[in-house]
Amino acid sequence: MAAIRICSNCGAKNSTENRFCEDCGYDMNMAPAFEKPAEELFCPNGHKVSDSSFGFCTECGEKLVREKPVNVS
C-alpha cells in the first residue's frame, strides 16, 4: 500500500508524491495560512467519528463529509 499524505486544506488523502491536492488543488508544501476552527465531520456510512483530524473514517476509510447522513443502515 502506498503511503498517503493528508491535505491540510481539505483533508483529502493524496499520494506522498503529490505536491498539489487531487481534490482541492492546494499546494501541500505550503503551511496553512491560518488554523481552521474545528468543524464536526461525519462518516457517510454512519460510523462514529471520534477524531475528524484524519479527514477519513478510521473504520471504513471513506472521506468525511460536513453533512450528517440521513438514513444509514
N, CA, C, O and CB atoms as a CASP TS submission, in Angstrom:
PFRMAT TS
TARGET T0000
AUTHOR 0000-0000-0000
METHOD Language model
MODEL 1
PARENT N/A
ATOM      1  N   MET     1       0.849  -1.185   0.000  1.00  0.00           N
ATOM      2  CA  MET     1       0.000   0.000   0.000  1.00  0.00           C
ATOM      3  C   MET     1       0.890   1.242   0.000  1.00  0.00           C
ATOM      4  O   MET     1       1.829   1.342   0.790  1.00  0.00           O
ATOM      5  CB  MET     1      -0.964   0.002   1.230  1.00  0.00           C
ATOM      6  N   ALA     2       0.594   2.165  -0.872  1.00  0.00           N
ATOM      7  CA  ALA     2       1.367   3.401  -0.974  1.00  0.00           C
ATOM      8  C   ALA     2       1.102   4.308   0.224  1.00  0.00           C
ATOM      9  O   ALA     2       0.004   4.333   0.780  1.00  0.00           O
ATOM     10  CB  ALA     2       1.033   4.137  -2.280  1.00  0.00           C
ATOM     11  N   ALA     3       2.128   5.043   0.597  1.00  0.00           N
ATOM     12  CA  ALA     3       1.978   5.985   1.710  1.00  0.00           C
ATOM     13  C   ALA     3       1.049   7.123   1.284  1.00  0.00           C
ATOM     14  O   ALA     3       1.015   7.523   0.120  1.00  0.00           O
ATOM     15  CB  ALA     3       3.367   6.544   2.162  1.00  0.00           C
ATOM     16  N   ILE     4       0.303   7.628   2.259  1.00  0.00           N
ATOM     17  CA  ILE     4      -0.610   8.723   1.945  1.00  0.00           C
ATOM     18  C   ILE     4      -0.214   9.982   2.701  1.00  0.00           C
ATOM     19  O   ILE     4       0.475   9.935   3.720  1.00  0.00           O
ATOM     20  CB  ILE     4      -2.055   8.334   2.281  1.00  0.00           C
ATOM     21  N   ARG     5      -0.664  11.082   2.179  1.00  0.00           N
ATOM     22  CA  ARG     5      -0.458  12.396   2.773  1.00  0.00           C
ATOM     23  C   ARG     5      -1.814  13.067   2.817  1.00  0.00           C
ATOM     24  O   ARG     5      -2.531  13.089   1.817  1.00  0.00           O
ATOM     25  CB  ARG     5       0.591  13.255   1.967  1.00  0.00           C
ATOM     26  N   ILE     6      -2.176  13.621   3.978  1.00  0.00           N
ATOM     27  CA  ILE     6      -3.477  14.269   4.143  1.00  0.00           C
ATOM     28  C   ILE     6      -3.336  15.757   3.832  1.00  0.00           C
ATOM     29  O   ILE     6      -2.450  16.429   4.360  1.00  0.00           O
ATOM     30  CB  ILE     6      -4.031  14.055   5.588  1.00  0.00           C
ATOM     31  N   CYS     7      -4.211  16.259   2.976  1.00  0.00           N
ATOM     32  CA  CYS     7      -4.205  17.683   2.630  1.00  0.00           C
ATOM     33  C   CYS     7      -4.638  18.498   3.842  1.00  0.00           C
ATOM     34  O   CYS     7      -5.693  18.238   4.421  1.00  0.00           O
ATOM     35  CB  CYS     7      -5.137  17.968   1.415  1.00  0.00           C
ATOM     36  N   SER     8      -3.830  19.484   4.227  1.00  0.00           N
ATOM     37  CA  SER     8      -4.168  20.311   5.388  1.00  0.00           C
ATOM     38  C   SER     8      -5.278  21.305   5.073  1.00  0.00           C
ATOM     39  O   SER     8      -5.816  21.934   5.984  1.00  0.00           O
ATOM     40  CB  SER     8      -2.936  21.058   5.879  1.00  0.00           C
ATOM     41  N   ASN     9      -5.627  21.456   3.806  1.00  0.00           N
ATOM     42  CA  ASN     9      -6.692  22.381   3.428  1.00  0.00           C
ATOM     43  C   ASN     9      -8.064  21.719   3.440  1.00  0.00           C
ATOM     44  O   ASN     9      -9.022  22.298   3.950  1.00  0.00           O
ATOM     45  CB  ASN     9      -6.416  22.956   2.057  1.00  0.00           C
ATOM     46  N   CYS    10      -8.173  20.502   2.882  1.00  0.00           N
ATOM     47  CA  CYS    10      -9.489  19.861   2.774  1.00  0.00           C
ATOM     48  C   CYS    10      -9.566  18.490   3.417  1.00  0.00           C
ATOM     49  O   CYS    10     -10.662  17.947   3.550  1.00  0.00           O
ATOM     50  CB  CYS    10      -9.869  19.741   1.343  1.00  0.00           C
ATOM     51  N   GLY    11      -8.440  17.907   3.823  1.00  0.00           N
ATOM     52  CA  GLY    11      -8.453  16.608   4.477  1.00  0.00           C
ATOM     53  C   GLY    11      -8.446  15.410   3.543  1.00  0.00           C
ATOM     54  O   GLY    11      -8.573  14.273   3.996  1.00  0.00           O
ATOM     55  N   ALA    12      -8.300  15.648   2.247  1.00  0.00           N
ATOM     56  CA  ALA    12      -8.310  14.546   1.287  1.00  0.00           C
ATOM     57  C   ALA    12      -7.024  13.729   1.371  1.00  0.00           C
ATOM     58  O   ALA    12      -5.963  14.258   1.702  1.00  0.00           O
ATOM     59  CB  ALA    12      -8.499  15.080  -0.135  1.00  0.00           C
ATOM     60  N   LYS    13      -7.128  12.437   1.069  1.00  0.00           N
ATOM     61  CA  LYS    13      -5.962  11.561   1.017  1.00  0.00           C
ATOM     62  C   LYS    13      -5.283  11.731  -0.345  1.00  0.00           C
ATOM     63  O   LYS    13      -5.941  11.745  -1.385  1.00  0.00           O
ATOM     64  CB  LYS    13      -6.367  10.067   1.261  1.00  0.00           C
ATOM     65  N   ASN    14      -3.965  11.859  -0.317  1.00  0.00           N
ATOM     66  CA  ASN    14      -3.173  12.009  -1.532  1.00  0.00           C
ATOM     67  C   ASN    14      -1.939  11.135  -1.430  1.00  0.00           C
ATOM     68  O   ASN    14      -1.554  10.719  -0.338  1.00  0.00           O
ATOM     69  CB  ASN    14      -2.780  13.489  -1.766  1.00  0.00           C
ATOM     70  N   SER    15      -1.322  10.857  -2.564  1.00  0.00           N
ATOM     71  CA  SER    15      -0.044  10.167  -2.583  1.00  0.00           C
ATOM     72  C   SER    15       1.006  11.103  -1.997  1.00  0.00           C
ATOM     73  O   SER    15       0.903  12.320  -2.147  1.00  0.00           O
ATOM     74  CB  SER    15       0.338   9.717  -4.029  1.00  0.00           C
ATOM     75  N   THR    16       2.005  10.553  -1.339  1.00  0.00           N
ATOM     76  CA  THR    16       3.068  11.389  -0.769  1.00  0.00           C
ATOM     77  C   THR    16       3.864  12.090  -1.866  1.00  0.00           C
ATOM     78  O   THR    16       4.566  13.064  -1.593  1.00  0.00           O
ATOM     79  CB  THR    16       4.009  10.539   0.100  1.00  0.00           C
ATOM     80  N   GLU    17       3.763  11.609  -3.094  1.00  0.00           N
ATOM     81  CA  GLU    17       4.480  12.218  -4.216  1.00  0.00           C
ATOM     82  C   GLU    17       3.777  13.471  -4.744  1.00  0.00           C
ATOM     83  O   GLU    17       4.395  14.278  -5.439  1.00  0.00           O
ATOM     84  CB  GLU    17       4.634  11.205  -5.340  1.00  0.00           C
ATOM     85  N   ASN    18       2.501  13.640  -4.423  1.00  0.00           N
ATOM     86  CA  ASN    18       1.740  14.788  -4.929  1.00  0.00           C
ATOM     87  C   ASN    18       2.190  16.081  -4.263  1.00  0.00           C
ATOM     88  O   ASN    18       2.360  16.135  -3.045  1.00  0.00           O
ATOM     89  CB  ASN    18       0.237  14.579  -4.701  1.00  0.00           C
ATOM     90  N   ARG    19       2.381  17.114  -5.064  1.00  0.00           N
ATOM     91  CA  ARG    19       2.621  18.436  -4.495  1.00  0.00           C
ATOM     92  C   ARG    19       1.291  19.147  -4.284  1.00  0.00           C
ATOM     93  O   ARG    19       1.110  19.863  -3.299  1.00  0.00           O
ATOM     94  CB  ARG    19       3.549  19.274  -5.411  1.00  0.00           C
ATOM     95  N   PHE    20       0.362  18.946  -5.214  1.00  0.00           N
ATOM     96  CA  PHE    20      -0.939  19.595  -5.143  1.00  0.00           C
ATOM     97  C   PHE    20      -2.009  18.551  -4.815  1.00  0.00           C
ATOM     98  O   PHE    20      -1.959  17.422  -5.303  1.00  0.00           O
ATOM     99  CB  PHE    20      -1.267  20.322  -6.477  1.00  0.00           C
ATOM    100  N   CYS    21      -2.978  18.944  -3.981  1.00  0.00           N
ATOM    101  CA  CYS    21      -4.063  18.058  -3.591  1.00  0.00           C
ATOM    102  C   CYS    21      -4.900  17.687  -4.808  1.00  0.00           C
ATOM    103  O   CYS    21      -5.237  18.546  -5.623  1.00  0.00           O
ATOM    104  CB  CYS    21      -4.938  18.714  -2.514  1.00  0.00           C
ATOM    105  N   GLU    22      -5.234  16.413  -4.927  1.00  0.00           N
ATOM    106  CA  GLU    22      -6.059  15.950  -6.041  1.00  0.00           C
ATOM    107  C   GLU    22      -7.494  16.438  -5.946  1.00  0.00           C
ATOM    108  O   GLU    22      -8.180  16.521  -6.965  1.00  0.00           O
ATOM    109  CB  GLU    22      -6.042  14.445  -6.104  1.00  0.00           C
ATOM    110  N   ASP    23      -7.972  16.767  -4.733  1.00  0.00           N
ATOM    111  CA  ASP    23      -9.355  17.216  -4.561  1.00  0.00           C
ATOM    112  C   ASP    23      -9.510  18.723  -4.698  1.00  0.00           C
ATOM    113  O   ASP    23     -10.395  19.190  -5.416  1.00  0.00           O
ATOM    114  CB  ASP    23      -9.869  16.782  -3.215  1.00  0.00           C
ATOM    115  N   CYS    24      -8.653  19.500  -4.012  1.00  0.00           N
ATOM    116  CA  CYS    24      -8.867  20.955  -3.978  1.00  0.00           C
ATOM    117  C   CYS    24      -7.766  21.760  -4.651  1.00  0.00           C
ATOM    118  O   CYS    24      -7.914  22.969  -4.825  1.00  0.00           O
ATOM    119  CB  CYS    24      -8.998  21.408  -2.561  1.00  0.00           C
ATOM    120  N   GLY    25      -6.663  21.118  -5.035  1.00  0.00           N
ATOM    121  CA  GLY    25      -5.586  21.819  -5.725  1.00  0.00           C
ATOM    122  C   GLY    25      -4.633  22.574  -4.815  1.00  0.00           C
ATOM    123  O   GLY    25      -3.745  23.275  -5.301  1.00  0.00           O
ATOM    124  N   TYR    26      -4.797  22.446  -3.511  1.00  0.00           N
ATOM    125  CA  TYR    26      -3.953  23.167  -2.553  1.00  0.00           C
ATOM    126  C   TYR    26      -2.504  22.708  -2.666  1.00  0.00           C
ATOM    127  O   TYR    26      -2.234  21.516  -2.808  1.00  0.00           O
ATOM    128  CB  TYR    26      -4.465  22.959  -1.113  1.00  0.00           C
ATOM    129  N   ASP    27      -1.571  23.662  -2.603  1.00  0.00           N
ATOM    130  CA  ASP    27      -0.149  23.347  -2.616  1.00  0.00           C
ATOM    131  C   ASP    27       0.207  22.770  -1.246  1.00  0.00           C
ATOM    132  O   ASP    27       0.292  23.506  -0.264  1.00  0.00           O
ATOM    133  CB  ASP    27       0.722  24.619  -2.950  1.00  0.00           C
ATOM    134  N   MET    28       0.413  21.462  -1.180  1.00  0.00           N
ATOM    135  CA  MET    28       0.609  20.802   0.099  1.00  0.00           C
ATOM    136  C   MET    28       1.996  21.045   0.691  1.00  0.00           C
ATOM    137  O   MET    28       2.269  20.595   1.804  1.00  0.00           O
ATOM    138  CB  MET    28       0.380  19.331  -0.054  1.00  0.00           C
ATOM    139  N   ASN    29       2.872  21.742  -0.022  1.00  0.00           N
ATOM    140  CA  ASN    29       4.168  22.121   0.530  1.00  0.00           C
ATOM    141  C   ASN    29       4.082  23.437   1.290  1.00  0.00           C
ATOM    142  O   ASN    29       5.044  23.839   1.944  1.00  0.00           O
ATOM    143  CB  ASN    29       5.207  22.227  -0.580  1.00  0.00           C
ATOM    144  N   MET    30       2.961  24.097   1.212  1.00  0.00           N
ATOM    145  CA  MET    30       2.760  25.364   1.912  1.00  0.00           C
ATOM    146  C   MET    30       2.153  25.098   3.285  1.00  0.00           C
ATOM    147  O   MET    30       1.344  24.185   3.449  1.00  0.00           O
ATOM    148  CB  MET    30       1.851  26.314   1.087  1.00  0.00           C
ATOM    149  N   ALA    31       2.543  25.888   4.251  1.00  0.00           N
ATOM    150  CA  ALA    31       1.915  25.810   5.569  1.00  0.00           C
ATOM    151  C   ALA    31       0.541  26.451   5.475  1.00  0.00           C
ATOM    152  O   ALA    31       0.360  27.388   4.697  1.00  0.00           O
ATOM    153  CB  ALA    31       2.789  26.509   6.667  1.00  0.00           C
ATOM    154  N   PRO    32      -0.430  25.977   6.240  1.00  0.00           N
ATOM    155  CA  PRO    32      -1.749  26.614   6.218  1.00  0.00           C
ATOM    156  C   PRO    32      -1.631  28.090   6.614  1.00  0.00           C
ATOM    157  O   PRO    32      -0.876  28.442   7.521  1.00  0.00           O
ATOM    158  CB  PRO    32      -2.728  25.875   7.168  1.00  0.00           C
ATOM    159  N   ALA    33      -2.378  28.934   5.932  1.00  0.00           N
ATOM    160  CA  ALA    33      -2.328  30.373   6.203  1.00  0.00           C
ATOM    161  C   ALA    33      -2.873  30.698   7.589  1.00  0.00           C
ATOM    162  O   ALA    33      -2.420  31.647   8.229  1.00  0.00           O
ATOM    163  CB  ALA    33      -3.116  31.141   5.140  1.00  0.00           C
ATOM    164  N   PHE    34      -3.845  29.912   8.056  1.00  0.00           N
ATOM    165  CA  PHE    34      -4.433  30.117   9.374  1.00  0.00           C
ATOM    166  C   PHE    34      -4.992  28.796   9.855  1.00  0.00           C
ATOM    167  O   PHE    34      -5.238  27.884   9.066  1.00  0.00           O
ATOM    168  CB  PHE    34      -5.536  31.212   9.343  1.00  0.00           C
ATOM    169  N   GLU    35      -5.184  28.707  11.121  1.00  0.00           N
ATOM    170  CA  GLU    35      -5.754  27.481  11.695  1.00  0.00           C
ATOM    171  C   GLU    35      -7.268  27.523  11.536  1.00  0.00           C
ATOM    172  O   GLU    35      -7.919  28.448  12.021  1.00  0.00           O
ATOM    173  CB  GLU    35      -5.358  27.321  13.203  1.00  0.00           C
ATOM    174  N   LYS    36      -7.820  26.544  10.871  1.00  0.00           N
ATOM    175  CA  LYS    36      -9.268  26.475  10.697  1.00  0.00           C
ATOM    176  C   LYS    36      -9.921  26.070  12.011  1.00  0.00           C
ATOM    177  O   LYS    36      -9.378  25.237  12.737  1.00  0.00           O
ATOM    178  CB  LYS    36      -9.643  25.481   9.572  1.00  0.00           C
ATOM    179  N   PRO    37     -11.062  26.636  12.324  1.00  0.00           N
ATOM    180  CA  PRO    37     -11.772  26.176  13.518  1.00  0.00           C
ATOM    181  C   PRO    37     -12.232  24.733  13.323  1.00  0.00           C
ATOM    182  O   PRO    37     -12.557  24.315  12.212  1.00  0.00           O
ATOM    183  CB  PRO    37     -12.984  27.095  13.826  1.00  0.00           C
ATOM    184  N   ALA    38     -12.251  23.998  14.397  1.00  0.00           N
ATOM    185  CA  ALA    38     -12.679  22.601  14.306  1.00  0.00           C
ATOM    186  C   ALA    38     -14.138  22.545  13.893  1.00  0.00           C
ATOM    187  O   ALA    38     -14.978  23.260  14.441  1.00  0.00           O
ATOM    188  CB  ALA    38     -12.466  21.863  15.652  1.00  0.00           C
ATOM    189  N   GLU    39     -14.430  21.702  12.937  1.00  0.00           N
ATOM    190  CA  GLU    39     -15.810  21.524  12.499  1.00  0.00           C
ATOM    191  C   GLU    39     -16.170  20.060  12.645  1.00  0.00           C
ATOM    192  O   GLU    39     -15.315  19.181  12.536  1.00  0.00           O
ATOM    193  CB  GLU    39     -16.011  22.005  11.032  1.00  0.00           C
ATOM    194  N   GLU    40     -17.424  19.813  12.888  1.00  0.00           N
ATOM    195  CA  GLU    40     -17.860  18.439  13.047  1.00  0.00           C
ATOM    196  C   GLU    40     -17.983  17.795  11.676  1.00  0.00           C
ATOM    197  O   GLU    40     -18.651  18.324  10.788  1.00  0.00           O
ATOM    198  CB  GLU    40     -19.197  18.366  13.813  1.00  0.00           C
ATOM    199  N   LEU    41     -17.338  16.658  11.513  1.00  0.00           N
ATOM    200  CA  LEU    41     -17.393  15.915  10.269  1.00  0.00           C
ATOM    201  C   LEU    41     -17.994  14.543  10.544  1.00  0.00           C
ATOM    202  O   LEU    41     -17.930  14.038  11.665  1.00  0.00           O
ATOM    203  CB  LEU    41     -15.986  15.790   9.629  1.00  0.00           C
ATOM    204  N   PHE    42     -18.576  13.950   9.514  1.00  0.00           N
ATOM    205  CA  PHE    42     -19.295  12.691   9.660  1.00  0.00           C
ATOM    206  C   PHE    42     -18.848  11.683   8.615  1.00  0.00           C
ATOM    207  O   PHE    42     -18.453  12.043   7.506  1.00  0.00           O
ATOM    208  CB  PHE    42     -20.797  12.920   9.557  1.00  0.00           C
ATOM    209  N   CYS    43     -18.919  10.414   8.993  1.00  0.00           N
ATOM    210  CA  CYS    43     -18.678   9.339   8.030  1.00  0.00           C
ATOM    211  C   CYS    43     -19.943   9.195   7.179  1.00  0.00           C
ATOM    212  O   CYS    43     -21.039   9.122   7.736  1.00  0.00           O
ATOM    213  CB  CYS    43     -18.309   7.977   8.755  1.00  0.00           C
ATOM    214  N   PRO    44     -19.827   9.153   5.854  1.00  0.00           N
ATOM    215  CA  PRO    44     -21.016   8.995   5.013  1.00  0.00           C
ATOM    216  C   PRO    44     -21.694   7.642   5.207  1.00  0.00           C
ATOM    217  O   PRO    44     -22.844   7.463   4.804  1.00  0.00           O
ATOM    218  CB  PRO    44     -20.643   9.170   3.554  1.00  0.00           C
ATOM    219  N   ASN    45     -20.987   6.677   5.827  1.00  0.00           N
ATOM    220  CA  ASN    45     -21.565   5.364   6.087  1.00  0.00           C
ATOM    221  C   ASN    45     -22.140   5.247   7.491  1.00  0.00           C
ATOM    222  O   ASN    45     -22.604   4.178   7.887  1.00  0.00           O
ATOM    223  CB  ASN    45     -20.527   4.296   5.877  1.00  0.00           C
ATOM    224  N   GLY    46     -22.111   6.350   8.249  1.00  0.00           N
ATOM    225  CA  GLY    46     -22.738   6.377   9.560  1.00  0.00           C
ATOM    226  C   GLY    46     -21.884   5.909  10.727  1.00  0.00           C
ATOM    227  O   GLY    46     -22.382   5.804  11.848  1.00  0.00           O
ATOM    228  N   HIS    47     -20.604   5.624  10.487  1.00  0.00           N
ATOM    229  CA  HIS    47     -19.734   5.208  11.592  1.00  0.00           C
ATOM    230  C   HIS    47     -19.446   6.394  12.501  1.00  0.00           C
ATOM    231  O   HIS    47     -19.402   7.538  12.050  1.00  0.00           O
ATOM    232  CB  HIS    47     -18.411   4.605  11.057  1.00  0.00           C
ATOM    233  N   LYS    48     -19.249   6.109  13.791  1.00  0.00           N
ATOM    234  CA  LYS    48     -18.942   7.157  14.751  1.00  0.00           C
ATOM    235  C   LYS    48     -17.521   7.673  14.489  1.00  0.00           C
ATOM    236  O   LYS    48     -16.581   6.887  14.362  1.00  0.00           O
ATOM    237  CB  LYS    48     -19.089   6.632  16.214  1.00  0.00           C
ATOM    238  N   VAL    49     -17.377   8.989  14.410  1.00  0.00           N
ATOM    239  CA  VAL    49     -16.083   9.616  14.153  1.00  0.00           C
ATOM    240  C   VAL    49     -15.590  10.227  15.455  1.00  0.00           C
ATOM    241  O   VAL    49     -16.163  11.198  15.948  1.00  0.00           O
ATOM    242  CB  VAL    49     -16.182  10.697  13.023  1.00  0.00           C
ATOM    243  N   SER    50     -14.534   9.663  16.006  1.00  0.00           N
ATOM    244  CA  SER    50     -14.009  10.184  17.267  1.00  0.00           C
ATOM    245  C   SER    50     -12.924  11.233  17.035  1.00  0.00           C
ATOM    246  O   SER    50     -12.719  12.102  17.882  1.00  0.00           O
ATOM    247  CB  SER    50     -13.456   9.046  18.116  1.00  0.00           C
ATOM    248  N   ASP    51     -12.229  11.165  15.902  1.00  0.00           N
ATOM    249  CA  ASP    51     -11.181  12.136  15.589  1.00  0.00           C
ATOM    250  C   ASP    51     -11.276  12.488  14.115  1.00  0.00           C
ATOM    251  O   ASP    51     -10.869  11.705  13.257  1.00  0.00           O
ATOM    252  CB  ASP    51      -9.763  11.579  15.939  1.00  0.00           C
ATOM    253  N   SER    52     -11.817  13.671  13.817  1.00  0.00           N
ATOM    254  CA  SER    52     -12.009  14.072  12.423  1.00  0.00           C
ATOM    255  C   SER    52     -10.754  14.687  11.811  1.00  0.00           C
ATOM    256  O   SER    52     -10.765  15.050  10.635  1.00  0.00           O
ATOM    257  CB  SER    52     -13.155  15.056  12.325  1.00  0.00           C
ATOM    258  N   SER    53      -9.677  14.813  12.577  1.00  0.00           N
ATOM    259  CA  SER    53      -8.462  15.434  12.057  1.00  0.00           C
ATOM    260  C   SER    53      -7.803  14.610  10.955  1.00  0.00           C
ATOM    261  O   SER    53      -7.015  15.143  10.174  1.00  0.00           O
ATOM    262  CB  SER    53      -7.481  15.651  13.180  1.00  0.00           C
ATOM    263  N   PHE    54      -8.117  13.312  10.884  1.00  0.00           N
ATOM    264  CA  PHE    54      -7.564  12.474   9.822  1.00  0.00           C
ATOM    265  C   PHE    54      -8.185  12.787   8.470  1.00  0.00           C
ATOM    266  O   PHE    54      -7.534  12.624   7.438  1.00  0.00           O
ATOM    267  CB  PHE    54      -7.767  11.008  10.152  1.00  0.00           C
ATOM    268  N   GLY    55      -9.449  13.239   8.461  1.00  0.00           N
ATOM    269  CA  GLY    55     -10.136  13.523   7.208  1.00  0.00           C
ATOM    270  C   GLY    55     -10.810  12.317   6.600  1.00  0.00           C
ATOM    271  O   GLY    55     -11.458  12.425   5.559  1.00  0.00           O
ATOM    272  N   PHE    56     -10.665  11.157   7.243  1.00  0.00           N
ATOM    273  CA  PHE    56     -11.308   9.949   6.745  1.00  0.00           C
ATOM    274  C   PHE    56     -11.757   9.103   7.926  1.00  0.00           C
ATOM    275  O   PHE    56     -11.240   9.237   9.035  1.00  0.00           O
ATOM    276  CB  PHE    56     -10.355   9.147   5.822  1.00  0.00           C
ATOM    277  N   CYS    57     -12.716   8.240   7.674  1.00  0.00           N
ATOM    278  CA  CYS    57     -13.242   7.354   8.715  1.00  0.00           C
ATOM    279  C   CYS    57     -12.210   6.273   9.014  1.00  0.00           C
ATOM    280  O   CYS    57     -11.733   5.594   8.105  1.00  0.00           O
ATOM    281  CB  CYS    57     -14.599   6.717   8.279  1.00  0.00           C
ATOM    282  N   THR    58     -11.870   6.116  10.280  1.00  0.00           N
ATOM    283  CA  THR    58     -10.882   5.108  10.649  1.00  0.00           C
ATOM    284  C   THR    58     -11.449   3.694  10.596  1.00  0.00           C
ATOM    285  O   THR    58     -10.699   2.723  10.696  1.00  0.00           O
ATOM    286  CB  THR    58     -10.349   5.391  12.033  1.00  0.00           C
ATOM    287  N   GLU    59     -12.767   3.568  10.440  1.00  0.00           N
ATOM    288  CA  GLU    59     -13.384   2.238  10.354  1.00  0.00           C
ATOM    289  C   GLU    59     -13.505   1.758   8.915  1.00  0.00           C
ATOM    290  O   GLU    59     -13.207   0.599   8.626  1.00  0.00           O
ATOM    291  CB  GLU    59     -14.760   2.253  11.005  1.00  0.00           C
ATOM    292  N   CYS    60     -13.942   2.637   8.000  1.00  0.00           N
ATOM    293  CA  CYS    60     -14.169   2.192   6.621  1.00  0.00           C
ATOM    294  C   CYS    60     -13.289   2.895   5.588  1.00  0.00           C
ATOM    295  O   CYS    60     -13.213   2.450   4.442  1.00  0.00           O
ATOM    296  CB  CYS    60     -15.606   2.403   6.261  1.00  0.00           C
ATOM    297  N   GLY    61     -12.619   3.993   5.977  1.00  0.00           N
ATOM    298  CA  GLY    61     -11.716   4.685   5.060  1.00  0.00           C
ATOM    299  C   GLY    61     -12.363   5.732   4.175  1.00  0.00           C
ATOM    300  O   GLY    61     -11.666   6.372   3.387  1.00  0.00           O
ATOM    301  N   GLU    62     -13.666   5.931   4.275  1.00  0.00           N
ATOM    302  CA  GLU    62     -14.342   6.927   3.444  1.00  0.00           C
ATOM    303  C   GLU    62     -13.958   8.349   3.874  1.00  0.00           C
ATOM    304  O   GLU    62     -13.716   8.604   5.054  1.00  0.00           O
ATOM    305  CB  GLU    62     -15.871   6.741   3.523  1.00  0.00           C
ATOM    306  N   LYS    63     -13.906   9.263   2.909  1.00  0.00           N
ATOM    307  CA  LYS    63     -13.633  10.661   3.198  1.00  0.00           C
ATOM    308  C   LYS    63     -14.796  11.230   4.015  1.00  0.00           C
ATOM    309  O   LYS    63     -15.961  11.013   3.683  1.00  0.00           O
ATOM    310  CB  LYS    63     -13.419  11.473   1.882  1.00  0.00           C
ATOM    311  N   LEU    64     -14.468  11.958   5.084  1.00  0.00           N
ATOM    312  CA  LEU    64     -15.512  12.530   5.936  1.00  0.00           C
ATOM    313  C   LEU    64     -16.230  13.659   5.219  1.00  0.00           C
ATOM    314  O   LEU    64     -15.651  14.338   4.371  1.00  0.00           O
ATOM    315  CB  LEU    64     -14.918  13.036   7.255  1.00  0.00           C
ATOM    316  N   VAL    65     -17.497  13.855   5.566  1.00  0.00           N
ATOM    317  CA  VAL    65     -18.338  14.883   4.953  1.00  0.00           C
ATOM    318  C   VAL    65     -18.853  15.830   6.028  1.00  0.00           C
ATOM    319  O   VAL    65     -18.843  15.501   7.214  1.00  0.00           O
ATOM    320  CB  VAL    65     -19.519  14.244   4.179  1.00  0.00           C
ATOM    321  N   ARG    66     -19.304  17.008   5.607  1.00  0.00           N
ATOM    322  CA  ARG    66     -19.778  18.023   6.544  1.00  0.00           C
ATOM    323  C   ARG    66     -21.227  17.791   6.983  1.00  0.00           C
ATOM    324  O   ARG    66     -21.628  18.197   8.074  1.00  0.00           O
ATOM    325  CB  ARG    66     -19.650  19.394   5.919  1.00  0.00           C
ATOM    326  N   GLU    67     -22.001  17.138   6.122  1.00  0.00           N
ATOM    327  CA  GLU    67     -23.415  16.926   6.443  1.00  0.00           C
ATOM    328  C   GLU    67     -23.620  15.528   7.004  1.00  0.00           C
ATOM    329  O   GLU    67     -23.118  14.541   6.466  1.00  0.00           O
ATOM    330  CB  GLU    67     -24.300  17.138   5.196  1.00  0.00           C
ATOM    331  N   LYS    68     -24.372  15.468   8.100  1.00  0.00           N
ATOM    332  CA  LYS    68     -24.653  14.177   8.740  1.00  0.00           C
ATOM    333  C   LYS    68     -25.547  13.352   7.825  1.00  0.00           C
ATOM    334  O   LYS    68     -26.551  13.861   7.327  1.00  0.00           O
ATOM    335  CB  LYS    68     -25.325  14.371  10.136  1.00  0.00           C
ATOM    336  N   PRO    69     -25.201  12.081   7.594  1.00  0.00           N
ATOM    337  CA  PRO    69     -26.039  11.237   6.750  1.00  0.00           C
ATOM    338  C   PRO    69     -27.436  11.072   7.365  1.00  0.00           C
ATOM    339  O   PRO    69     -27.580  10.995   8.585  1.00  0.00           O
ATOM    340  CB  PRO    69     -25.376   9.859   6.545  1.00  0.00           C
ATOM    341  N   VAL    70     -28.447  11.019   6.516  1.00  0.00           N
ATOM    342  CA  VAL    70     -29.830  10.953   6.979  1.00  0.00           C
ATOM    343  C   VAL    70     -30.222   9.517   7.313  1.00  0.00           C
ATOM    344  O   VAL    70     -30.490   9.209   8.474  1.00  0.00           O
ATOM    345  CB  VAL    70     -30.779  11.528   5.919  1.00  0.00           C
ATOM    346  N   ASN    71     -30.259   8.650   6.333  1.00  0.00           N
ATOM    347  CA  ASN    71     -30.684   7.258   6.559  1.00  0.00           C
ATOM    348  C   ASN    71     -29.529   6.326   6.276  1.00  0.00           C
ATOM    349  O   ASN    71     -29.242   5.996   5.125  1.00  0.00           O
ATOM    350  CB  ASN    71     -31.901   6.890   5.672  1.00  0.00           C
ATOM    351  N   VAL    72     -28.877   5.911   7.329  1.00  0.00           N
ATOM    352  CA  VAL    72     -27.779   4.971   7.188  1.00  0.00           C
ATOM    353  C   VAL    72     -28.202   3.653   7.807  1.00  0.00           C
ATOM    354  O   VAL    72     -28.637   3.607   8.957  1.00  0.00           O
ATOM    355  CB  VAL    72     -26.479   5.511   7.848  1.00  0.00           C
ATOM    356  N   SER    73     -28.072   2.582   7.038  1.00  0.00           N
ATOM    357  CA  SER    73     -28.487   1.263   7.526  1.00  0.00           C
ATOM    358  C   SER    73     -27.357   0.575   8.239  1.00  0.00           C
ATOM    359  O   SER    73     -27.521  -0.547   8.718  1.00  0.00           O
ATOM    360  CB  SER    73     -28.979   0.392   6.382  1.00  0.00           C
TER
END
